Amino acid sequence: MTSRIYSNNIYNKLIYWLYFVASLVFAMVVVGGITRLTESGLSITEWKPITGALPPLNQADWVLEFEKYKQIPEYIEINGPAGMTLAQFKFIYFWEWVHRLLGRLIGLAFAIPLAWFWIKQQIPQDFKPRLLALLALGGLQGAIGWWMVSSGLSQRTDVSHFRLAAHLITALIILAGIIWTALDLKSRQNNPQLGIRNNSKMTSMGIIILSILFVQLLLGAWVAGLNAGYVASDWPLMNEHFYPDGVDWDKGMIFALTHDPFLLHFLHRWWAWILVGALILLARRVKKDARPISIAIHCAFGIQIIIGIATVMTGMNIILAVLHQAVGALVVIATLVGVHHLGKYR
């Protein structure tokens, strides 16, 4: 398959656009962590894609939104008895509103330039399907976000940890897809005569490493959704035991592996070291001809380990917990860049 040769300027525009959108998705992941940790996610009880872009603009509007919030279990069972004030409600509303606003901005930042580049015939033909797929995945992510929120509006005081995991991992998949596409465009720019052969292929090693990373992300999302980070504040032991007391096996192994906060916290801690081993191997493979990537991988997981331990030992300090989610996204990026490099010109 041959491909039209585009100018460096066109490639630069496409690459910078994708990196800008990726930075917005990264910010979305960070704000999502803040929203979760401040228990803000259920403060907006309706999904209005257009009119919901504006926050309440006067006192009457704020009171109306607060009254809607008072109808859900989180307020009735937790925040109402605690004496939540309108000012406190405004605080949690703010973070959920910013989170949703960022989602809208990401959609516009992706869709409008995509349409422009498409009309101007500045997108290589083989990149069009994946850019459309990323656009569709972004739209699906909005639906997943509301699906997640809706799980906490009627019978629960929080959202389903399964749906939270789907929302977070989909965001990271979008981030990964955007960066992988930008890297392929950069390869095409550097060697335009190779055309589609510039596109990196997924290697067996890459699939294994990304699978190990996926398990760790899934465990982390479940830990977050179940507030399992609070069950122990010591390390490397958990409440003075290597294997924690309190794991409930009464409902079977599958239920424990997907619902028990002690077990999930334990697994998240120790699966991390399997991931570290895999990332060290990846870093060693790319070190010879891509030393900066190797350094980035080591820095990302090294910092993440330190922050993760510190988060646990401080009883889930909110700043450290947000940093843990942010650096987790950086681990995804560094891993993806390494895996992409493995598959070049294959």
Beta strands, then each sheet from edge to edge (+ up, - down):
end
